[in-house]
Amino acid sequence: MQRIITACLSISIGLMLAIPSIAQASDNGIVTLRSHHSVPVTLDRLIHALKQKHMTIFARIDHSKGAHGVGLALRPTELLIFGNPKIGTKLMECKQTAGLDLPLKALAWQDAKGRVWLSYNSPEYIARRDHLGHCAAGAVATMHKALHAFAEQAVK
């Protein structure tokens, strides 16, 4: 009986590890989704989704290109900085140090196995980190819903 339980547990853990496309928020507040596209295409798709909702794109940074420029190798890794001042300002009105986490960022990156991922900080984590409390609850809920939708559009 113990062998059956151990085998079932091993299979369950293996299945959880084998299905990495599910969005996960780790204890450090990072939400990660598996993309079905390359790093550049994932960010292109994210930018398209953001622009459809009139979000501001502040910068796109190609970390791989930067690494190559100084003679180092880095798998494809690109950062997008974006936001909506109407929402972000609400968080900063609660506590200005939230500005350290704003505008929002999303990182598209390729792992050692060639899989592509899209990661971003969860708005709930930002609110906890900056001790925003109930002051920003509405803005955080709006950001959560929007970020999840944008990320899903980018990776599908």
N, C-alpha and C positions, 0 to 999 in steps of 0.2 A: 504494500500500500504506500509506503514511504517513497519507493522508487517512482510510482505513478504520480504522486503529488510533486516530487522533484522534477520529473519530466514535464509535467503540465506547466509548472512554474517556469522552467527553462524555455519552453515553447512560447509562453505568454510574453516573457521578457524579450525573446528574439523577435516576435511579431511587432512589439512596440518599437523596437529599434529599427526594424525593417520598413516601417511606414513613417518616414521622416517628413512627409509633406504636410502634416498637421501643424497649424500654428501653435506655438508654445511660448508662454511667457515664463522665463526662468526667474529665479529669485533676484536677479540683477535687473529685472524689468525689460529684458530684450525679448521681443516677439520675433520669431523666425518662421518663414514659410518657404517651402521648396518651390522653385520656379521650373517651368517647363521650357524656359528660353535661356539664351545666353545672357551674360551679364549686361552687355549694352542693350540688347532687345528688352530685357526686363526693365531697365531704367527708362528706355524709350516709351514702353507701355505705361509705366507709372507716370511719366510726364504727361502723356496724353490724357490719362484719367484725371490728373490734377488740373490740367488746363481746362478740361470740360466743366469743372466746378469753379473756375476762375481763381484758382490758388496761385500764389506767387512763387515762381521758381527763382531762387536766389543764386544758386551755383550748382554745377556738376563737376565733381573732382575725380579724375582718373588716377587713383593711387598707384596702379600698376605702371602707368606711364611715368609718374614721378619717380618711382623706384628705378625704372629702366634708365631714366635720365641721370642717375647717379651711379650707374653700373651694378644695380642690384636686380634680382628677379623677384617678382611677386605675381602670384596667380591673378587672373582678372578680378579687380576690386574697384568698384566705383561708388562714390557717395553723392547723394542728392540732398541739397538743402532747400527746403520749401516751407511755405506756411500761409496763414491767413491772419493778417494783423487784427481783424475783428475778434477772432477767438483768442489768439495768443496774448493780446493786450489784456483780456479779462484775467488770464492767469497772472500776468505781471502786476496788475492792479492789486491782486491779493497779496503778492509778495514779489518784489522786483527781482529777486535772485532766480526766479523761474526763467528769467532771460538767459541764464547760462544754458538752459536746455532748449531754448527757442532761438531761431526758428527750428522746426522739426527736421530730422534727418532720416534718410533711409540708405542702407548699405546693401548693394548687390555684390555678391562675392561667390567665387568658385572654390570648392573645397578640393582636397588632394585626390579625390575620386572622380573629379570632373563634374560633380553636381553643383547646381547653381541655387543660391539661397537669397532671400530678401529679408533683411532684419531692420527693425526700428524699435525705439524706446516706447513702451506702453505709456499712454497719458496718465494712467493710474499711478504708475511708478514715479513719473515726474511730479505728480501731486503729492505723493507720500514723501519723496525726497525733499521737496521744497516746503513741506508742512502747510499745504494750502487749505486743508480741511474742507469744510462745507462751502467756503467762499467760492471755490472754482468748480463745484460739483457739476453744474450744468454744462460748463465749457468742456470739462473733462469727458463727460458722457458723449457730447457731440464729437469731440476729437476721436474718441475711441471708435465710434461707429464709422466715421468718415475714413480714418486710417485703415481700418480693417477692410472696408470696401475698396479703397484705392489699391491696397496690397493684393487683394484677391484678383482684381482686374489685371494687375501687372504680371502675376505669376501663372495665370490660367492660359 
